[in-house]
Amino acid sequence: MQKSSFQVKWKSPSNIALIKYWGKHGHQLPANASLSMTLSDSVSVTEVLFSPLNSDSGPVVNFTFEGKQSEAFQQRIEKYLTYLAEQEMPFLKKYHLAIQSHNTFPHSSGIASSAAFMSSLALCLCSVEEQLFEGIGYAFYERASYIARLGSGSAARSIYGGYVSWGRTMHVRRSSDEYATPINKIVHSTFLNYADTIIVVSDTPKAISSSEGHRLMENHPFHLARYRQANLHHEEILRCLLCDDRKRFAEIVENEALQLHALLMTSNPSWILMEPDTLFIIQQVRKFRQHTDIPLCFTLDAGPNVHLLYSIEESVPIRQFIDESIRPFISSSARFIFDKLGSGPEQIFFHKFE
Ligand code: PMV
């Protein structure tokens, strides 16, 4: 094999889960099927320079995030790439990888940065793999989703735009626990024009890591009921997306968010991640829905920040609701990020040097 250098850059979005992945087994395999919406503007941009080593002693990794080195990130990425070199991509042993990444969204904003970053890194790795082993027989995006999943489960879904399902289920063709599948072909056009406004009520870093959260599910008294319910919600939300049932869609999405928090509250140790402003926003959303019949709904990640989901066609009354019924009553330090459904990752460049 010729030892070329490569420089590759991808941007890849974050996603917000509508049906939550919370609980795993084996090597990053999900306990239930999950489903998410890929964002448009909240992206990680990652560039990797692959330089050949004189031996197979790699991968040697140098990681900088937003221009700075971080010992914790460096170790996590080294561990991930070493695992890949051993199990999946032996060519990595022959390379030094200089990885630079930045996000277009603020830290600790309730936007999953690991999904955006791990998917962008996986795409860089798979682009080089594809170049080195042309005709290896992998479908590129399926492979990238699989590789991203090994770094962070939810990153598997960020490989595709629109609505994405991950986890084996008889209700999605070609579904798998190993990689995600886009489902846009079955989605009604109403849902293809959807907004996500993120209300950052607190930007203190996550109190609990998702790996710790997944671990807590192993001995959780409700875990079997949760996995059963998640799979039922997954099946039902597919029907809502297909049939334009926005009312039931809102009920399921909110129930999923509250279940995630109920599981956290009732685990051992117990975690209460909502803030008073989180609850206030939830109550206001429900009142708005009762008074207007517009099926605006909220979801939450494992933190206090609130995602408001709605059809872009209803932006005018919803922006007015945010400005009049939310903004004046919550902490003045709260920030608002206006994002929407996005079309998925993009390669920025790929260069090969002999
Ligand atoms: O991909 P992880 O291991 O960071 O877990 C993600 C967990 C949630 O964000 C809470 C839910 C999800 O499905 O994205």
Residues whose N, C-alpha, C, O or C-beta is under 5 A from the ligand:
A	BS01	PMV	A17 I19 K20 Y21 S34 S152 G153 S154 A155 S210 D301 A302
